[in-house]
Amino acid sequence: MGSTSASNDGSTPGSTPGGHAGPSGPGGHAGPGRRDLIKRSAALGLVTLPTLGFLSACATGGGGGGDDAPTAAAGEKTAKNPLGVKEGAPLEAFIFKGGLGDQYAKDAEADYKATYKAEVKHTGTQQVGPKLTPRFAGGNPPDVIDNSGADHLDMNKLSTQGQLQDLAALLDAPSMDDPAKKVRDTIHPSTIEKGRHGDRFDVLYYAFTVYGTWYSRKLLESRGWAYPKTLDEMVALCGEIKKAGMAPWTYAGKYPYYVHFNLFGQIAKIGGMEKWIAIDNLEPGAWTSNDAVRQVAEHYEELAAKKYFLEGSQGLTHIQSQTAWNKGKAVFLPNGSWVENESAPTTPADFGMSVGALFDGSGDALPHGTLRAEPSEPYIVAAKGRNPIGGMELLRIMLSKKHAQNFATKVKSLTCVVDATDGMTLSPGLSSASEVFKAAGENVISLQLQEWYPALTDEKIGGLTGQLLAGELKAADWIRKTQAEADKVARDSSVTKFKRTA
């Protein structure tokens, strides 16, 4: 398995790229065979080891609660109630309400309420951190939290403070669908690996996001255009698209890190994971010495120089860029699999939403069809909440096939539950994501830079990428300045450093 270590404090691992700066949280992927997932977990799974000696009291409070902390509710453990939920004990859930909405969580809460005859207080919000930071500091956090979005809580800090419930009991509990199977045996191994802080599993990434280039299958077929296999083929097709009076690409210019969903993955695909891991680890020269970085940066420079981006894209939000794309003003859009649900209000019924894998470059380390796909949508249970056992039970309910399928139906994304959607009729985008994931086989990559150092990727490198796509910055300058920004973070003792080995 891959592993990570951390020192100091100051950044948040496990955040959801799709949730930064206002956009939604991410989505999911299809369920391949268990054997393939075990093989793939080494590439997808990461273990985070925070420094236990450093506890910041300024952002999330101290240990929280102390002697005044409420006594957690607990009931008798039975075959039907393996975690020992106390009947009638209230439960409080805080759910990020972004592109995935929060109805899927309300549906699971309804089952919890019916089973345990308990009131469930539900809050749907896009301001998880601002609303809950003072509550953690005061020792009265809610029981279960979907910690996604731009304003998420710092999970590394909360974990080091003992604020997060160890979810080992959840993993070892019998699953809702088959009591002979533990919950841990029904979910993707990469989900377990990514949710660890050291040897504690205290974050459940409920969803799974497929990143890539999104397009309308109907549009491509009606024009006789084939999805490109290589970067060069993409440039050539962009020329045809422009001649046809359309813009080849659009993107969320106000949040240019959306382009990184593809750009970063493309670098890893061409250069290989060993070289990308050097980037994740903030190693000196990791950007400037990697030829894949040059290839990809020059590709985007060429797209900008030939004006292959929809005019005005640099001023668009994620919603505005998706709407322009849905209206046929642009053919391609970089995004994650939450886009189908988030853009549903403006998507034509016959759009045929689809996603393509990463393009081939020159001398690629990874084969054609390689895909970037990662666990996402982090759920946590507050150890010092009034009902952490109930919080874990709500997650156990959500990890049933019933609610995994409900999630897929309602938000057009998939969960970490293996094979939960087998036999279902999937929405176009979800079906396409499933197809490219299965086609990728073991060639699925997971990147951590955007998770570990969002200020670096979203603000600093994001600003440089915005200039690159606007034609204001050359590829060579983008590489040089990106390396300089990464070096600054590497030297900054106030920022938590993580080290990845696989």
Salt bridges, closest charged atoms under 4 A:
GLU92 OE2 - ARG135 NH1 2.82
ASP102 OD2 - HIS122 NE2 2.76
ASP107 OD2 - LYS410 NZ 2.95
GLU109 OE2 - HIS122 ND1 2.79
ASP111 OD2 - LYS402 NZ 2.74
ASP111 OD2 - HIS403 NE2 2.80
GLU119 OE1 - LYS113 NZ 3.66
ASP154 OD2 - LYS157 NZ 3.98
ASP166 OD2 - ARG200 NH1 3.78
ASP172 OD1 - LYS182 NZ 3.99
ASP172 OD1 - ARG184 NH2 2.94
GLU193 OE2 - ARG196 NH1 2.93
ASP202 OD1 - HIS197 ND1 2.68
ASP280 OD2 - ARG500 NH1 2.66
ASP291 OD1 - ARG294 NE 2.68
GLU298 OE1 - ARG294 NH1 2.86
GLU301 OE2 - LYS474 NZ 3.80
GLU302 OE2 - LYS306 NZ 2.76
GLU342 OE2 - HIS318 NE2 3.87
ASP350 OD2 - LYS218 NZ 2.34
ASP360 OD1 - LYS269 NZ 2.45
ASP360 OD2 - HIS368 ND1 3.04
ASP364 OD2 - LYS269 NZ 2.64
GLU374 OE2 - ARG372 NE 2.89
GLU393 OE1 - ARG396 NE 2.90
GLU435 OE1 - ARG217 NH2 3.67
GLU442 OE2 - LYS39 NZ 3.76
ASP458 OD2 - HIS20 NE2 3.46
ASP477 OD1 - ARG480 NH2 3.21
GLU485 OE2 - LYS488 NZ 3.70
